[in-house]
Amino acid sequence: MKTYSKCIIFAVVINCVIGCSNNLDEKVFSSVTQQSYKYTMEDFHPTVANVYSYFRSFYDHWGFFSSQEVAGNAIVMPPNASGWDDGGVYRRMHYHTWNSEQAHVANVWELLYRGVLICNNVIDQIESEAVPAPSAAEKEQGLAEVRAVRAYYYWQICDNFGDAPLVTTMSTDLPAKNTRKEIFDFVVNELKEVVPKLSEEQGGNMYGRLNKWAGKALLANVYLNGEVYTGQAYWNECMAQCDEIINSGRCALSDNFKDPFRATGVESSKEVLFTIPYDRDFGGGNSVHMYSWHGELKKKFLTEATPWGSGSAMGLTQFIDTYDEEDTRLGDTWLMGPQYAADGTQLVGTYDMKGEPFVYTKDVPSASYTTEMEGYRMNKFEIQAGSTHQSTTDIPQFRYAQILMMKAECLLRTGAPGAGALVTEVRKRAFKDHPEKAVVTDEQLRQNSAYRYGYVENYTIVDPGDQEPVQLGRMLDELGWEFVWELQTRRNLIRFGVFTKKSWLSHKPQGDYRTVFPIPERVLTSNPNLEQNPNYLNN
């Protein structure tokens, strides 16, 4: 595909909103600049597609992935004999002791605001006709798509940082904070206006882009978490979006749980509403196998690259213990037990368990240190033979399974019947050999979580911490079994009141204010109009 570097983000805006280098002198290495380049209609669709570029950074273990999954109760990244301490950054995400200078926090802020600014620039280019559209209809649809993508970025800013700047133009003025409610209202109003204008096409040219159904899934997600953002519940509004997707007949569950996570053949999936496309050569960013797997697994999966050391991202034992042993999502999600090379040879340890048969064990002693074989590893996303440190496998952001589960949760929260039937529909493919176990009732979904919360030392819970029953706890468990690794864990735990209340592994509650991250210190330093989020002033 022919690509161009189209979007220049103004240096002053980067400095005060994102917080990058203070060097404002632009170095021009070519006589062709954004101002001198003459755009044609052929540039229109590549320019629109450019706004998705930052999505590929979502799975960076130095940023968004760790903030959404390692901060949760299902995945942990402990150090081991091969390394993986990196100054304690992953442990701090698990402990909830991050501060405004943590690289992960700064990287999430920068990722999301770079996404916003590139959208603002493209909107300006299209509206001013600096980038001419092939037709009036394509202009309207292109603008709608870019505004929907910007709404996605702002949803994540609202979710992760709360009060934050709401910048919708290419102005270089130093922005002040807007309230979380103002950002929420902006996202909702934008989506309500533009979603009807989005394409209804699935797959083909719209694969990996926000079409009408993905836009509705985005709005449903915003409504689902609306009470966290504003103090007001939007369960009925969330259900309305889910019902429109369900009633459209355009989407369906895949036959097998693993189907949406295959390296090929997903482009025509009716379950995947929106995904992040990756390519090992032309669209990198998916390196989950590199930071989860042991280097010996190169011999099993025949990858070109050797995973980093003994890997780190692994299943937290208390979460693994919640699975039903007949639930095939356990094996479809986690790499566990004895590991063999592609030729059937038993793999062996190479670090602290050098020469011993390679067996991934379930129990993790703490977030402070593990052996090279402790902890189940990622098995959800297919990694093709020949993969480099980049995988070609796309990572879904919205699936039809989530639409059914969101509606089920809303039914439970409003006291309406029918949640059990929806969750049962999702569970069926995970219990094909035991269909009776797929069935779950509304009443069961209202029961407490199966998760054994508590602080762990040397494989044993030594401090149970808060043991209040989790409201709709079984529903929360269902979300975990279906969506772990898909960047939803932190958000779900916050919505169910668990994130800052419960203890797990080496984590103890650190205060309710940690439901949002601090504004990065370098951003505050560059913009005196911004104030730090509450309670982070001394961090």
KEDREN-280245 format. One record per residue (C-alpha): x, y, z; residue in one letter. Coordinates in steps of 0.02 Angstrom, whole numbers, plus 50000, padded with zeros to 5 digits. Example, Ala and Ser with C-alpha at 12.3 -4.5 7.8 and 13.67 -1.06 7.14 Angstrom:
<nodes>
506154977550390A;506844994750357S;
</nodes>
This chain:
<nodes>
500005000050000M;500645017349957K;500835027850114T;501265045850149Y;501755055550303S;500295067550301K;499975074250474C;501115086450563I;500635088850745I;501055106550798F;502575106850911A;501805118451040V;500255107451056V;501325091851076I;502345100551209N;500885106751315C;499635092651290V;500765077651266I;502295084051356G;503705079451238C;505345088251203S;505475106851235N;506395109451071N;505135118850964L;506265121650815D;505595111350671E;506955103550564K;506425101950382V;507305087750293F;506355089350129S;505745103350017S;504015095050025V;503055100150182T;501235098950231Q;501015116950175Q;501815114450004S;501175097049964Y;499695097349845K;498435084349901Y;497335075749773T;495755065449788M;496855049849787E;497535055449956D;495825056350039F;495585038350097H;497415035750151P;497285051850252T;495715045550340V;496515028750373A;498015037350452N;497015041450610V;497065023050660Y;498965022350666S;499105024350855Y;497955009850892F;499394998250851R;500275004251010S;498864998151122F;499754981651154Y;501394989451210D;501894981951378H;502704998751419W;501035007451406G;499215003551373F;499264984651394F;500044985651567S;498874999551623S;497334989351577Q;497864971451615E;499384971351731V;498494983651846A;497064971051857G;496804954651947N;497104942151805A;498834945451733I;500464949551822V;502234953051759M;503474947951894P;505374948351876P;506314931951860N;508064925151834A;508084931751655S;507664949451708G;505984958351688W;506204970051836D;506574985851734D;506674996451888G;505084989151962G;503914997051833V;502804981651808Y;502734978051995R;502144995852027R;500724993351904M;500224977752001H;500454985952172Y;499495001552116H;500945012452172T;501245021152005W;501565039852009N;501585054351887S;503345050051829E;502955031851786Q;503365028651603A;501795018251577H;500685032851630V;501605045151518A;501545033151371N;499665030651387V;499365049451394W;500485052551244E;499725038351143L;497935044451168L;498285062951139Y;499315059350985R;497785050250922G;496685065250962V;497855077550878L;498025067650718I;496125066750709C;495985085550737N;497215088550597N;496335077050475V;494645084650516I;495385101850481D;496125095850317Q;494485088350257I;493375102750313E;494525115650232S;494645104550077E;496545104650090A;496275086050062V;494915085349928P;493605071649940A;493105061449787P;491275065649821S;490145074549944A;489545057850013A;491315051650041E;491765068050126K;490305066450246E;490685048250284Q;492555051550302G;492265065750424L;491065054950523A;492345040950533E;493745052250593V;492615060250723R;492115042850784A;493955038050800V;494285054150897R;492825049751010A;493655032851042Y;495265041251095Y;494315053351207Y;493335039051283W;494985031251337Q;495605048051403I;493995049951503C;494155032051565D;495995032651613N;496275050651669F;494575057951717G;494695076851705D;495815081351558A;496005093751415P;494665092751280L;495525099251123V;494525098750961T;495485110950850T;497275113750794M;497435128750910S;499125130950993T;498395138851151D;498885130451313L;497355119851359P;496575118751531A;495645103951604K;493865099451562N;492835089151683T;492595070651657R;490745073951632K;491125086551494E;492215073851403I;490885060451425F;489545071951354D;490665076551208F;490995058251165V;489145053551178V;488565068451074N;489895065550941E;489445047250923L;487575050450920K;487865062650778E;489115052950672V;488695034550695V;487165035350579P;488335042050443K;489595027850457L;489715013850331S;488724998050363E;489994987650267E;490864973850365Q;492554967250314G;493324972150149G;493844990350146N;493074993150318M;494054979450407Y;494974987050554G;493945003050542R;492455009850636L;490875005950539N;489105008750601K;489064993050709W;490764996350786A;490195014250820G;488675007750912K;489784995751010A;490885010451059L;489385020651116L;488725005651213A;490405004251303N;490365022651348V;488605021051417Y;489055004951510L;490355014251611N;489385030551619G;488995029051803E;490865028251841V;491175043751737Y;489685054451789T;488805046751939G;487265043351830Q;486845026151763A;486495023451577Y;486015005051575W;484495007351463N;485485017951341E;486825004451333C;485514991051303M;484735001151163A;486375001451067Q;486644982851098C;484884978951038D;485164988450876E;486714978050842I;485854961750888I;484274965650789N;485264970750635S;485654952450600G;487374957850537R;488374950250680C;488524932950757A;489614922650872L;490984912450790S;490824893650801D;492384892350908N;493074903651045F;494774904150960K;494134909750791D;494244928750821P;496054926850876F;496744917450724R;498164924550623A;497184922850460T;495384921650406G;494684934250530V;494324947450397E;492614939850361S;492164936450543S;490414941550596K;490954941450778E;492354954350762V;491564971650755L;493184981450770F;494974975350776T;496744982050774I;497584975150617P;499394969850634Y;500684963750511D;502404957050553R;503214966950412D;502104982150379F;501094985250537G;502004980450696G;501464982550876G;500844965450928N;502304957951025S;501304949451162V;502184932751131H;503864941251158M;503454947651333Y;502444932651390S;503354917551321W;504984909051371H;506354909351238G;506274890351226E;504544891651149L;505364897250988K;505684878750959K;503844874550987K;503044888150882F;504474889850758L;504544908650771T;505944918150686E;506244928850841A;506694921851011T;505494927851148P;506314939251276W;507174929251414G;505934918251504S;504524930551474G;503444938151609S;501594941551572A;500684927051655M;499054921751733G;498774926351915L;498404910352012T;496874916952101Q;496094920951933F;496584904251853I;495764895251999D;494064902651956T;493894892851793Y;492804877451780D;493984863151734E;492854858751586E;492884876651517D;493914875351357T;494314893951369R;495594889151502L;496694879951377G;496214891451234D;496804906551334T;498284900051434W;499834890251389L;500074877651530M;500884861151577G;502314852051487P;503034860851336Q;503774851851185Y;504704857251030A;503854855550861A;504744838950835D;504064832051000G;505664834551100T;505404839451282Q;505944857551310L;507034861251461V;507384876051573G;508834887851535T;508934899351687Y;508614895151869D;507884878251819M;509204874451688K;509074857051614G;507444852651703E;505924847251600P;504954862551545F;503254862751632V;502214878451655Y;501454877551830T;499924886951890K;500484893952057D;501334910952066V;502134914952235P;502104933952222S;502324948552104A;504104950652170S;504924935552089Y;504524919152002T;505504904651929T;505624903451740E;504214890551732M;502954897751854E;501344905151790G;500254900651640Y;500664911051485R;499734918651339M;498894906351221N;497414916851164K;498134924951008F;498834913450876E;500664916250837I;501134909850665Q;502714900350625A;504014912550562G;503404926950670S;504714939850714T;504574950350871H;503004956750784Q;501484945650759S;500274946450613T;498784941850723T;497484955650741D;496794959750913I;494904962750927P;494294977751025Q;492424974551006F;491674957350981R;489874951750966Y;490144941551125A;490404958051215Q;488784965051146I;487834950251219L;488754951751385M;488474970551398M;486614968051373K;486614954151502A;487464965251630E;486234979451597C;484764967551619L;485464962151787L;485764979951844R;484004985251798T;483174969851873G;482514963651706A;482554945151658P;483544937051519G;485374939351568A;485654920851597G;485074916151423A;486274928551343L;487774922851445V;487314904651411T;487374908351225E;489164914751244V;489664900051355R;489014886251240K;490544885451129R;491674883551282A;490694868451346F;490334858551187K;490734842051273D;489754846951430H;488274857251368P;487404856151536E;488824866551611K;488554880351484A;486884884851562V;486884899151687V;485374907751764T;485014925751809D;485104921251992E;486814913151975Q;487484928751890L;486954938952042R;487984928052159Q;489674932252232N;491264930152130S;492214913652137A;493834923552150Y;494744920552316R;495314938152353Y;496724941152475G;498554945752491Y;499754931552450V;501454927152518E;502374911452462N;500834904352371Y;499684906852522T;498384920052562I;499014927852723V;497864943152730D;496104941252658P;495774959952656G;494024965552606D;492874950452595Q;491224959052558E;490264949552423P;490474956852250V;488814962652182Q;488454952852022L;490104944052056G;489754929151943R;489424941351800M;491134949051832L;491904931651827D;491074928251660E;491834944151588L;493544938651648G;493444921251571W;492874928051404E;493904944051386F;495544942651482V;497014948951377W;495814960351279E;496174976551377L;494534976451476Q;495054970051648T;495424986651735R;493834994851670R;492744980051723N;493504979351897L;493174997851923I;491364996351866R;491054981751985F;491844990752133G;493334978952150V;494824988552081F;495214998752237T;494364987852369K;495074970252354K;496784962352378S;497564949852257W;499294942152248L;500504956052304S;499224970052282H;498314978852424K;497104993552402P;497985010252385Q;496505022152382G;494965025552277D;495835039652185Y;496815026552088R;495325022851977T;496135036251868V;497975038851827F;498935054751867P;499345067551733I;501155064351684P;502375075851770E;503165081751609R;501455087351546V;501145097551704L;502875105351690T;502545111051512S;500785117751542N;500425128551696P;498555128251654N;498425110051709L;498225103751887E;498665086451949Q;497265074051981N;496725073252164P;497835064252290N;499285062352168Y;500065078752223L;501285070052339N;501645055152227N;
</nodes>
